[in-house]
């Protein structure tokens, strides 16, 4: 089974433009993410796929592998789908470019899902982490996921799910972490299928897979990591890295 990682890297960002090229202890964020992903030793190849000449040159001039997108893409999954269309691979893992503190154990867990899937029932796998703080559970910037008794995703939402009409049931809340592992056919299907109303309403691309009947296996992890979405996040990341 050939397994690669793709790191989608868009220069523009609504909350923190150019964040992937910001300095993180002497190197740009995207280079730190690329090197951390390579250093896991989990992948046959690792690529950054980008719309930015600056990001492309940063990776390639430091000995890395990068691919320039040919089209304009709305989301990372579309960018990855274009990049892998002609590659001979089985599984592609989407690592977020703004998460330089890549956790090897979490990545290994989503890959292992496919090694154990003899019936090829699973189209993609992703990560979730338990959350207990009600402020975070209520935060629309935190995407929540609910799963069935086999940990297959039932729905993703920016609202608290499930709604706590009864508060003494022992239900757990989970935050979705945006690392995905796809079968090649699943990621290619994603880019061919039009967006439907639920995805358009929530602005969560994982919902498209559910709307078209794809099966998403969720893997629990307790590692939070650092996602650099704001200048304050970058300050925090520099302190931790140092």
RAZI-V920444 format. One record per backbone hydrogen bond with DSSP energy under -0.5 kcal/mol. CO is the residue of the C=O (numbers start at 1). NH is the residue of the N-H. E is the energy in kcal/mol with one decimal. If there is no record, write none. Layout:
# RAZI-V920444
CO,NH,E / CO,NH,E
This chain:
# RAZI-V920444
1,3,-0.6 / 2,90,-2.3 / 2,91,-2.1 / 3,44,-3.2 / 3,45,-0.6 / 4,93,-2.5 / 5,47,-2.3 / 6,8,-0.7 / 6,95,-1.9 / 7,49,-1.8 / 8,97,-0.8 / 9,51,-0.9 / 11,18,-2.0 / 16,19,-1.6 / 18,21,-1.6 / 19,22,-1.5 / 20,30,-2.7 / 22,29,-1.8 / 24,27,-0.9 / 27,24,-3.2 / 28,32,-2.2 / 29,33,-2.4 / 30,34,-2.4 / 31,35,-2.7 / 32,36,-2.3 / 33,37,-2.2 / 34,38,-2.5 / 35,39,-2.5 / 36,40,-0.6 / 37,40,-0.9 / 38,41,-1.6 / 45,5,-2.2 / 47,7,-2.5 / 47,49,-0.5 / 48,50,-0.5 / 48,67,-2.7 / 49,9,-2.7 / 50,69,-3.0 / 52,56,-2.4 / 53,57,-2.7 / 54,58,-2.0 / 55,59,-2.2 / 56,60,-2.5 / 57,61,-2.4 / 58,62,-0.5 / 59,62,-0.9 / 59,64,-2.7 / 60,63,-1.6 / 65,48,-2.0 / 67,50,-2.5 / 75,79,-1.6 / 76,80,-2.4 / 77,81,-2.6 / 78,82,-2.0 / 79,83,-1.5 / 80,84,-2.1 / 81,85,-1.0 / 84,87,-1.9 / 87,89,-1.3 / 90,184,-1.8 / 91,4,-2.3 / 92,94,-0.5 / 92,182,-3.1 / 93,6,-2.5 / 93,95,-0.8 / 94,180,-1.1 / 96,99,-1.6 / 98,228,-2.8 / 100,102,-1.4 / 102,104,-0.7 / 103,107,-1.8 / 104,108,-2.6 / 105,109,-1.7 / 106,110,-1.6 / 107,111,-1.7 / 108,112,-2.2 / 109,113,-1.1 / 110,114,-0.5 / 111,114,-1.2 / 111,115,-1.1 / 112,116,-1.7 / 114,117,-0.8 / 116,118,-1.2 / 117,120,-1.6 / 123,183,-2.2 / 124,217,-2.5 / 125,181,-2.6 / 126,219,-2.6 / 127,177,-2.4 / 128,221,-2.6 / 129,175,-3.0 / 131,173,-0.6 / 132,134,-0.5 / 133,136,-0.5 / 133,137,-2.4 / 134,138,-2.1 / 135,139,-0.8 / 139,142,-1.7 / 141,143,-0.7 / 143,176,-3.4 / 144,157,-2.3 / 145,174,-0.5 / 146,154,-3.2 / 146,155,-1.3 / 148,151,-1.9 / 151,218,-3.2 / 152,148,-2.2 / 155,146,-2.2 / 157,144,-3.4 / 163,165,-2.1 / 173,131,-2.3 / 174,145,-1.7 / 175,129,-2.3 / 177,127,-0.9 / 177,179,-1.6 / 178,180,-0.5 / 179,127,-0.8 / 180,94,-3.2 / 181,125,-2.4 / 182,92,-2.2 / 183,187,-1.8 / 184,188,-2.0 / 185,189,-2.4 / 186,190,-1.8 / 187,191,-1.2 / 188,192,-0.9 / 189,192,-0.6 / 189,193,-1.5 / 196,200,-2.2 / 197,201,-2.2 / 198,202,-2.5 / 199,203,-2.7 / 199,204,-0.7 / 204,207,-1.4 / 205,208,-1.4 / 205,209,-0.6 / 206,209,-0.6 / 206,210,-1.2 / 207,211,-2.7 / 208,212,-1.4 / 209,214,-3.0 / 210,213,-1.7 / 214,216,-0.6 / 215,123,-1.8 / 215,124,-1.7 / 215,217,-0.6 / 216,153,-2.8 / 216,218,-0.6 / 217,126,-2.2 / 219,128,-2.2 / 222,224,-0.6 / 226,228,-0.6 / 227,229,-1.2 / 230,234,-1.6 / 231,235,-1.9 / 232,236,-2.1 / 233,237,-2.6 / 234,238,-2.4 / 235,239,-1.8 / 236,240,-2.3 / 237,241,-2.9 / 238,242,-2.3
